[in-house]
Amino acid sequence: MPFDIPPVSDEERLRQLGYTQVLARRMSGFSNFAVSFTIISILAGCLTLYGFGMNTGGPAMIIWGWVAVGLMTLFVGLAMAEVCSSYPTSAGLYFWAHKLAPPRTAAAWAWFTGWFNVLGQVAVTAGIDFGAASFLNAYLDLQFDFAATPGHTMMLFAAILALHGLINTFGVRLVAILNSVSVWWHITGVLVIVGALALIPEKHQSADFVFGSFVNNTGWSSTFYVGMLSLLMAQYTFTGYDASAHMTEETNNAAVAGPRGIVRSIWISWVVGFVLLVGLTFAIQDYDAALGSSTGVPPAQIFMDAVGVAGGKILLLITIGAQLFCGMASVTANSRMIYAFSRDGALPFSRVWQRVNPNTRTPTNAVWLAALGALVLGLPYLINITAYAAVTSIAVIGLYIAYVIPTFLRLRKGEGFERGPWHLGRASRLIGTIAVMWVGFITVLFMLPQVSPVTMETFNYAPITVLVVLGFAAGWWLVSARKWFLNPEGDRGRRARHAIGVRLDSVD
């Protein structure tokens, strides 16, 4: 894969794509990678759904599911990166769809891609910060007897979202610094956690247990079905790497740094995550006790059983720190997607969400919409015990549909696709085909019931949420948006673009 220097400046390439430079271009290639790596966050995704994995497939599927899903995700990421190199703009996925689709249907493809991306981004922010709230509640329960109840977890969830909103509003330079720190926090944290779990416990599980033990506590009788459901843990972890694309308008050498950020964040997370999961699973002292922990967080119990209460709390704090970094970066990327979609008039009250703070040159209104939307998605936890698994399913479904639509359109375009300086060469079609097939499979899989019997307290509400958002987007499209979305000749499109200084004559 060639990694050449783009033939034009970042600002000129953005102008060619139809936008003028508004956001501050301060990020290096490492900072761009750091955002995606932080959002993937193996210490967030892997550990917050580890209990789900223990019930749904057990150790064997936790480990081998991670290996398989990581490989498939790498195919998806490689295909995305190639398109990102051609169109390095914060609009990201929906803009790519617009450029790659046939002219007559381009706006429709872009519209629905954007809405799936918004849904997935909001859901992944909800999943990350809700997971952080659960782990923080576990620590506070151990340290201060602040019981791990749904009400307490929701309070902490709201507080964490508010904190991340404030940091992204007033600490713009701090966000970039913390994203860079986060990379080393994650890598060092994994080494500390795995080292402690390997060296301190007097006994460990056998290799047969770690790599071959299957557990089914779902109520379903089909081993195959349960094994497939278990893939949610790994697939949810591998989300959010589109952040590298959404941050390209703030990144130097974007046509190369953006694609590199996507691919590097996936493969490094794949390797480091495998080490973490193997180390954690070998250290399980009492499987049933971990699942029944009063903290509601099985990894917290595993830490304490393995290294003692004091040591367990330290490992828990390392994990919580990583999760807070992750949530902060997710709000950043989410707000950039909302900003970009709003400047094309695609969200209700777009004029509000597209505003850029003149002092920080960041979309602060979009930051708070991202936080509020995540809070709303987490509210069902107060009445639904499987709400967290549903939120993570929504994140996977929304994001991966948005991820793969540009790849599908790129395959249809064939040789007409104009490659950027970073591309896959002859492997492009094979990698893209595998990516499309995989996303089709997981989209259906994660809409299915996860627990039996299915009741109001256990049903997977992911399909309902997806259908509501899709129905709203389709209705708005048919009634109004098809007349003006990404149409520079329409009055609404003209007003939206004029407000931010976008060239109308350069958008096809």
SENU-375908 format. One line per field, with one value per residue (C-alpha): x negated, y, z; residue number from 1. Coordinates in nm, 4 decimals. Example, Ala and Ser with C-alpha at 12.3 -4.5 7.8 and 13.67 -1.06 7.14 Angstrom:
BEGIN
east = (-1.2300	-1.3670) $
north = (-0.4500	-0.1060) $
up = (0.7800	0.7140) $
num = (1	2) $
//
This chain:
BEGIN
east = (0.0000	-0.1590	-0.1696	-0.2579	-0.2408	0.0850	0.0300	0.2199	0.2453	0.5070	0.6966	0.6920	0.8155	1.0967	1.1868	1.1964	1.4446	1.6721	1.5865	1.3729	1.1433	1.3347	1.2082	0.8559	0.6091	0.3896	0.3720	0.0732	0.1069	0.0411	0.3142	0.5565	0.4736	0.4981	0.8622	0.9710	0.7538	0.8992	1.2589	1.2006	1.0564	1.0014	1.0261	1.3756	1.5366	1.3702	1.4281	1.7700	1.9173	1.6984	1.9855	2.2051	1.9371	1.9122	2.2843	2.2981	2.0403	1.7954	1.4138	1.3872	1.6021	1.4490	1.1056	1.1815	1.4619	1.2105	0.9704	1.2370	1.4091	1.0770	0.9854	1.3214	1.3020	0.9615	1.1176	1.3900	1.1339	0.9036	1.1926	1.2970	0.9422	0.9092	1.2204	1.1099	0.7897	0.9920	1.2296	1.0629	1.3451	1.5142	1.8427	1.6907	1.9132	2.2211	2.0102	1.8254	2.1582	2.2661	1.9486	1.9570	2.3277	2.4898	2.5845	2.9616	2.9581	2.6459	2.8297	3.0500	2.7505	2.5778	2.8878	2.9418	2.5705	2.5529	2.8493	2.7125	2.3799	2.5439	2.7425	2.4316	2.2186	2.4729	2.5207	2.1484	2.1065	2.3892	2.2314	1.8867	1.9957	2.2561	1.9861	1.7627	2.0488	2.0981	1.7305	1.7171	2.0251	1.8510	1.5485	1.7627	1.9540	1.6315	1.4760	1.7729	2.0685	2.2361	2.4536	2.4427	2.8098	2.9660	3.0500	2.6961	2.5465	2.7721	2.6683	2.3031	2.3769	2.5284	2.2390	1.9773	2.1570	2.1664	1.7941	1.7115	1.9324	1.7524	1.4046	1.4964	1.6448	1.3745	1.0685	1.0088	0.6306	0.6635	0.8655	0.5794	0.3285	0.5469	0.6049	0.2285	0.1896	0.4729	0.2753	-0.0004	0.2508	0.4208	0.1030	-0.0622	0.2654	0.2995	-0.0593	-0.0024	0.3279	0.2038	-0.1251	0.0529	0.2998	0.0171	-0.2244	-0.0196	0.2484	0.1375	0.3397	0.4650	0.7141	0.5930	0.5432	0.8314	1.0610	0.9469	0.9513	1.2097	1.4717	1.8196	2.0827	2.4476	2.6561	2.8870	3.1814	3.1364	3.0614	2.8697	2.4948	2.4371	2.6864	2.5398	2.1882	2.2853	2.4522	2.1277	1.9547	2.1211	1.8528	1.5713	1.7653	1.8821	1.5240	1.4186	1.6323	1.5599	1.2534	1.4380	1.3297	1.0074	1.2178	1.4300	1.1150	0.9447	1.0382	0.8366	0.5436	0.2322	0.1606	0.5161	0.5326	0.2631	0.2922	0.6678	0.6446	0.3429	0.5293	0.8180	0.6054	0.3495	0.6157	0.7768	0.4737	0.3041	0.6290	0.6666	0.3253	0.3330	0.6944	0.6078	0.3364	0.5809	0.8585	0.6262	0.4676	0.8030	0.9571	0.6584	0.6882	1.0526	1.0609	1.4353	1.6459	1.9864	1.8771	1.7542	2.0860	2.2806	2.0653	2.2523	2.0683	2.2513	1.9166	1.7543	1.4044	1.3975	1.4594	1.1983	0.9440	1.0151	1.0218	0.6895	0.4818	0.6732	0.9165	0.6589	0.4886	0.8223	0.9267	0.6075	0.6689	1.0281	0.9128	0.6788	0.9732	1.2033	0.9390	0.9190	1.2971	1.3166	1.0546	1.2590	1.5866	1.4214	1.2860	1.6210	1.8000	1.5359	1.5838	1.9613	1.9837	1.7809	2.0194	2.3204	2.1538	2.0784	2.4259	2.5878	2.3939	2.5709	2.9028	2.9692	3.0672	3.3614	3.2493	2.9341	2.8592	2.7987	2.5778	2.3597	2.2471	1.8754	1.7482	1.5449	1.2973	1.2201	1.3208	1.5059	1.8771	1.9773	2.3532	2.2999	2.1001	2.4003	2.6419	2.4121	2.4153	2.7915	2.8666	2.6455	2.8260	3.1657	3.0482	2.9337	3.2558	3.4273	3.1728	3.4002	3.6614	3.4735	3.1931	3.0539	3.0494	2.6711	2.6466	2.9216	2.7377	2.4174	2.6137	2.7551	2.4043	2.2749	2.5723	2.5810	2.2076	2.1352	2.4160	2.2718	1.9197	1.9990	2.2314	1.9401	1.7498	2.0504	2.0808	1.7071	1.7367	2.0225	1.8198	1.5373	1.2566	1.4372	1.3247	1.0584	0.8005	0.6286	0.2618	0.3392	0.5061	0.5306	0.4266	0.5495	0.6744	0.9401	1.2294	1.1682	1.1328	1.4396	1.6540	1.5598	1.6376	1.9846	2.0739	1.9590	2.1584	2.4704	2.4314	2.3776	2.6579	2.9104	2.7398	2.7411	3.1099	3.2035	3.3156	3.0221	3.2005	3.4803	3.7620	3.8221	4.0082	4.0425	3.7395	3.5194	3.6160	3.3563	3.4916	3.2210	3.4569	3.7181	3.4669	3.3194	3.6649	3.7777	3.4729	3.4919	3.8651	3.8084	3.5256	3.7299	4.0352	3.8369	3.6634	3.9878	4.1664	3.8894	3.5190	3.5080	3.5775	3.2787	3.0299	2.6868	2.8606	2.6772	2.9557	3.2226	3.3044	3.2483	2.9224	2.8071	2.8888	2.7194	2.4007	2.3907	2.3972	2.0594	1.8978	1.9124	1.8627	2.1852	2.0453	1.8021	2.0516	2.1688) $
north = (0.0000	0.3287	0.6139	0.9121	1.2807	1.4335	1.6383	1.9382	2.1048	1.9935	2.3208	2.2992	1.9395	2.0390	2.3240	2.0784	1.8688	2.1703	2.3060	2.5855	2.5439	2.6440	2.4138	2.4646	2.2194	2.1385	1.7572	1.5443	1.1977	1.0478	1.2615	1.1487	0.7828	0.8494	0.9589	0.6350	0.4157	0.5883	0.5379	0.1705	0.1484	-0.2161	-0.1246	0.0080	-0.2214	-0.5485	-0.5071	-0.3419	-0.6309	-0.8998	-1.0124	-1.0432	-1.2629	-1.4781	-1.5562	-1.5781	-1.8291	-1.8066	-1.8090	-1.9923	-1.7389	-1.4432	-1.5391	-1.6882	-1.4415	-1.1617	-1.3165	-1.3662	-1.0314	-0.8466	-0.9955	-0.9067	-0.5570	-0.5090	-0.5810	-0.3230	-0.0678	-0.1194	-0.0623	0.2513	0.3858	0.3681	0.5829	0.8197	0.8914	1.0071	1.2282	1.3629	1.5692	1.5698	1.4871	1.1434	0.8531	1.0301	1.2592	0.9547	0.7928	1.1064	1.1135	0.7415	0.6859	0.7383	1.1083	1.0520	0.8693	1.0210	1.2500	0.9645	0.7387	1.0201	1.1044	0.7549	0.6913	1.0077	0.9152	0.5676	0.7279	0.9756	0.6949	0.4805	0.7676	0.8672	0.5053	0.4365	0.7478	0.6202	0.2752	0.4064	0.6520	0.4142	0.1489	0.4012	0.4852	0.1166	0.0680	0.3916	0.2826	-0.0486	0.1374	0.3740	0.0752	-0.0901	0.2268	0.4238	0.1789	0.3753	0.0819	-0.0274	0.0388	0.1472	0.4874	0.5499	0.4318	0.6673	0.9595	0.8856	0.8380	1.1862	1.3373	1.1773	1.2993	1.6499	1.6314	1.5264	1.8007	2.0607	1.9382	1.9448	2.2918	2.4700	2.2450	2.2180	2.2003	1.9752	1.7275	1.6863	1.6399	1.3883	1.1868	1.1471	1.0572	0.8074	0.5906	0.5354	0.5028	0.2176	0.0343	0.0817	0.0013	-0.3279	-0.4195	-0.3368	-0.5248	-0.8324	-0.8313	-0.8146	-1.0879	-1.3099	-1.2689	-1.2177	-1.4932	-1.8250	-2.0187	-1.9685	-2.1383	-2.4051	-2.3441	-2.5854	-2.3623	-2.0361	-2.1530	-2.4292	-2.3718	-2.2813	-2.1300	-2.0616	-1.8700	-1.7064	-1.9440	-2.0394	-2.4033	-2.3546	-2.3505	-2.2000	-1.9179	-1.8305	-1.8423	-1.5955	-1.3629	-1.3583	-1.1758	-0.8552	-0.8069	-0.7903	-0.6153	-0.3391	-0.2829	-0.2370	0.0713	0.4399	0.4258	0.6413	0.9193	0.9425	1.0366	1.2887	1.4577	1.4938	1.8615	1.9172	1.6922	1.7759	1.5600	1.4327	1.2122	0.9883	1.0457	0.9738	0.6288	0.5385	0.6376	0.4038	0.0987	0.1412	0.1875	-0.1431	-0.3692	-0.2335	-0.2721	-0.6251	-0.7332	-0.5549	-0.6594	-1.0256	-0.9986	-0.8340	-1.0900	-1.3892	-1.2440	-1.1626	-1.5011	-1.6982	-1.5037	-1.5963	-1.7553	-1.8217	-1.7944	-1.7931	-1.5473	-1.3047	-1.3232	-1.2722	-0.9887	-0.7274	-0.4595	-0.5645	-0.5627	-0.9087	-0.7754	-0.5847	-0.9090	-1.0908	-0.8201	-0.8462	-1.2257	-1.2379	-0.9617	-0.8700	-0.5886	-0.3081	-0.4230	-0.4834	-0.1251	0.0038	-0.2032	-0.0815	0.2812	0.2208	0.0811	0.3697	0.6204	0.4561	0.4552	0.8260	0.8997	0.6916	0.8719	1.2112	1.1209	0.9739	1.2991	1.4829	1.2622	1.2516	1.6307	1.6591	1.4256	1.6221	1.9483	1.8211	1.6739	1.9917	2.2209	2.0337	2.1007	1.7333	1.7506	1.9300	2.2807	2.2443	2.6153	2.5590	2.2509	2.3850	2.6907	2.7078	2.8791	3.1774	3.1531	2.7813	2.7133	2.4007	2.3066	2.3405	2.3161	1.9840	1.8662	1.9080	1.7475	1.4433	1.4244	1.4705	1.2100	0.9577	1.0232	0.9589	0.6266	0.5099	0.5895	0.2517	0.0926	0.2031	-0.0530	-0.2968	-0.5181	-0.5870	-0.2183	-0.1973	-0.4854	-0.3191	0.0151	-0.1543	-0.3425	-0.0121	0.1317	-0.1615	-0.1692	0.2054	0.2511	-0.0551	0.0106	0.3602	0.2176	-0.0244	0.1784	0.3765	0.0499	-0.1037	0.2012	0.1990	-0.1636	-0.0674	0.2213	-0.0121	0.1485	0.4818	0.5254	0.7946	0.6665	0.8845	0.8606	0.5714	0.2740	-0.1061	-0.1706	-0.4996	-0.6225	-0.3526	-0.5530	-0.8679	-0.6737	-0.4623	-0.7671	-0.9409	-0.6211	-0.5870	-0.9497	-0.9310	-0.6172	-0.7696	-1.0687	-0.8760	-0.6285	-0.9111	-1.0943	-0.8096	-0.7326	-1.0794	-1.1581	-1.2086	-1.3666	-1.6221	-1.5926	-1.2573	-1.0190	-0.6444	-0.6594	-0.8632	-0.7809	-0.6331	-0.2906	-0.2307	-0.3079	-0.0651	0.2169	0.1553	0.1441	0.4638	0.6555	0.5024	0.5801	0.9417	0.9831	0.8212	1.0337	1.3562	1.2543	1.1891	1.4979	1.7536	1.6617	1.5081	1.8545	2.0266	1.7945	1.8340	2.0303	2.3620	2.4938	2.4522	2.7484	2.5587	2.4107	2.7558	2.9112	2.6315	2.6532	3.0312	3.0391	2.8637	2.9923	2.6720	2.6951	2.5952	2.5469	2.2748	2.0242	1.7630) $
up = (0.0000	-0.1052	0.1400	-0.0762	0.0096	-0.1210	-0.4383	-0.2982	0.0411	0.2924	0.2546	-0.1246	-0.1233	0.1126	-0.1214	-0.4132	-0.2143	-0.1726	0.1721	0.3080	0.6069	0.9232	1.1984	1.3314	1.1714	1.4717	1.4835	1.3887	1.2410	1.5840	1.7398	1.4710	1.5400	1.9139	1.8884	1.7178	1.9399	2.2456	2.1285	2.0486	2.4020	2.4847	2.8543	2.7876	2.5304	2.6323	3.0041	3.0106	2.8086	2.9662	3.1880	2.8786	2.7254	3.0400	3.0152	2.6361	2.5191	2.8067	2.7835	2.4514	2.2670	2.4486	2.3140	1.9727	1.9077	1.9603	1.7092	1.4415	1.4866	1.4908	1.1542	0.9997	1.1443	0.9864	0.6453	0.7134	0.8308	0.5327	0.2929	0.4842	0.4913	0.1149	0.0685	0.3453	0.1546	-0.1451	0.0530	0.3708	0.5227	0.8633	0.6912	0.6502	0.5629	0.4287	0.2101	0.0743	-0.0102	-0.1940	-0.4022	-0.4871	-0.5606	-0.9026	-0.9398	-0.9391	-0.6050	-0.4472	-0.2064	-0.0805	-0.0184	0.1697	0.3726	0.5110	0.5601	0.7677	0.9809	1.0536	1.1425	1.3815	1.5472	1.5879	1.7140	1.9794	2.0840	2.1118	2.3268	2.5464	2.5675	2.6581	2.9255	3.0674	3.0972	3.2732	3.5088	3.5908	3.6739	3.8728	4.0655	4.1414	4.2789	4.4859	4.6213	4.7326	4.8717	5.0091	5.0112	4.7299	4.6206	4.2560	4.1746	3.8428	3.9912	4.1135	3.7857	3.5894	3.8121	3.7451	3.3748	3.3534	3.5491	3.3223	3.0101	3.1586	3.2384	2.8838	2.7472	2.9568	2.8598	2.4913	2.5321	2.7312	2.7148	2.3414	2.3638	2.6665	2.4590	2.2103	2.4925	2.6758	2.3577	2.3190	2.6875	2.6465	2.4046	2.6597	2.9437	2.7573	2.6615	3.0009	3.1773	2.9934	3.0802	3.4491	3.4655	3.2792	3.4721	3.8056	3.7074	3.5841	3.8747	4.1907	4.2019	4.3466	4.0922	3.7374	3.5120	3.2707	2.8994	2.8312	3.0376	2.8763	2.5151	2.5229	2.7942	2.6631	2.8960	2.8159	3.0683	2.8140	2.8266	2.4605	2.3799	2.0538	2.1101	1.7661	1.8225	2.1613	2.0198	1.7483	2.0008	2.1989	1.9130	2.0329	2.2988	2.0458	1.7711	2.0059	2.1169	1.7546	1.6957	1.6696	1.4462	1.1933	1.4299	1.2287	0.9259	1.1167	1.2486	0.9079	0.8751	1.1924	1.0877	0.8879	0.5803	0.6175	0.3057	0.4535	0.8286	0.8350	0.6688	0.8768	1.1921	1.1045	1.0281	1.3052	1.5706	1.4693	1.4481	1.7595	1.9554	1.8166	1.9440	2.2805	2.3409	2.2894	2.5544	2.7956	2.7482	2.7811	3.0957	3.2559	3.1754	3.3073	3.6360	3.7102	4.0543	4.0921	3.7755	3.9448	4.2140	3.9473	3.7641	4.0869	4.2208	4.4258	4.2284	3.9134	3.7294	3.6911	3.6032	3.9346	4.1217	3.9136	4.0012	4.3742	4.3814	4.1970	4.3598	4.6766	4.7520	4.7590	4.4407	4.2753	4.3429	4.1818	3.8689	3.8685	3.8796	3.5852	3.3913	3.4851	3.3747	3.0323	3.0009	3.0838	2.8167	2.5751	2.6471	2.6104	2.2652	2.1628	2.2415	2.0354	1.7283	1.7726	1.7807	1.4581	1.2807	1.4076	1.3032	0.9530	0.9015	1.0320	0.8003	0.5212	0.6970	0.7738	1.1432	1.3043	1.4117	1.2038	1.2350	1.6056	1.5778	1.2941	1.4904	1.5635	1.8770	1.7467	2.0341	2.0246	1.6610	1.7729	1.7402	2.1061	2.0454	1.8692	2.1713	2.3981	2.1531	2.1472	2.5271	2.5563	2.2891	2.4688	2.7970	2.6364	2.4894	2.8332	3.0199	2.9492	3.1860	3.4695	3.3566	3.1281	3.2604	2.9125	2.8172	2.8027	2.5568	2.3508	2.3437	2.2312	1.9640	1.8387	1.8249	1.6215	1.3828	1.3212	1.2807	1.0707	0.8231	0.7810	0.7580	0.4793	0.2530	0.1010	0.0506	-0.1237	-0.3489	-0.4148	-0.5330	-0.7642	-0.9054	-1.0047	-1.2013	-1.1894	-0.8285	-0.8000	-0.5526	-0.2991	-0.2051	0.0358	-0.1337	-0.1400	-0.4980	-0.6457	-0.3089	-0.2961	-0.4438	-0.2359	0.0897	0.0146	-0.0671	0.2587	0.4505	0.2972	0.3649	0.7263	0.8026	0.6494	0.8812	1.2053	1.1289	1.1358	1.4233	1.6740	1.6215	1.7478	2.1077	2.3433	2.6414	2.6735	2.7637	2.5984	2.8305	2.8800	3.1082	2.8743	2.5161	2.2816	2.1892	1.9265	1.6320	1.7665	1.8037	1.4595	1.2995	1.4744	1.3548	1.0075	0.9879	1.0903	0.8397	0.5607	0.6356	0.6399	0.3186	0.1333	0.2605	0.2357	0.2391	-0.1095	-0.2496	-0.0882	0.0840	-0.0801	-0.3533	-0.3935	-0.6162	-0.3468	-0.1255	0.1982	0.0784	-0.0319	0.3051	0.5002	0.2969	0.2839	0.6641	0.6821	0.3642	0.1617	-0.2144	-0.3870	-0.7341	-0.6256	-0.4830	-0.7305) $
num = (1	2	3	4	5	6	7	8	9	10	11	12	13	14	15	16	17	18	19	20	21	22	23	24	25	26	27	28	29	30	31	32	33	34	35	36	37	38	39	40	41	42	43	44	45	46	47	48	49	50	51	52	53	54	55	56	57	58	59	60	61	62	63	64	65	66	67	68	69	70	71	72	73	74	75	76	77	78	79	80	81	82	83	84	85	86	87	88	89	90	91	92	93	94	95	96	97	98	99	100	101	102	103	104	105	106	107	108	109	110	111	112	113	114	115	116	117	118	119	120	121	122	123	124	125	126	127	128	129	130	131	132	133	134	135	136	137	138	139	140	141	142	143	144	145	146	147	148	149	150	151	152	153	154	155	156	157	158	159	160	161	162	163	164	165	166	167	168	169	170	171	172	173	174	175	176	177	178	179	180	181	182	183	184	185	186	187	188	189	190	191	192	193	194	195	196	197	198	199	200	201	202	203	204	205	206	207	208	209	210	211	212	213	214	215	216	217	218	219	220	221	222	223	224	225	226	227	228	229	230	231	232	233	234	235	236	237	238	239	240	241	242	243	244	245	246	247	248	249	250	251	252	253	254	255	256	257	258	259	260	261	262	263	264	265	266	267	268	269	270	271	272	273	274	275	276	277	278	279	280	281	282	283	284	285	286	287	288	289	290	291	292	293	294	295	296	297	298	299	300	301	302	303	304	305	306	307	308	309	310	311	312	313	314	315	316	317	318	319	320	321	322	323	324	325	326	327	328	329	330	331	332	333	334	335	336	337	338	339	340	341	342	343	344	345	346	347	348	349	350	351	352	353	354	355	356	357	358	359	360	361	362	363	364	365	366	367	368	369	370	371	372	373	374	375	376	377	378	379	380	381	382	383	384	385	386	387	388	389	390	391	392	393	394	395	396	397	398	399	400	401	402	403	404	405	406	407	408	409	410	411	412	413	414	415	416	417	418	419	420	421	422	423	424	425	426	427	428	429	430	431	432	433	434	435	436	437	438	439	440	441	442	443	444	445	446	447	448	449	450	451	452	453	454	455	456	457	458	459	460	461	462	463	464	465	466	467	468	469	470	471	472	473	474	475	476	477	478	479	480	481	482	483	484	485	486	487	488	489	490	491	492	493	494	495	496	497	498	499	500	501	502	503	504	505	506	507	508) $
//
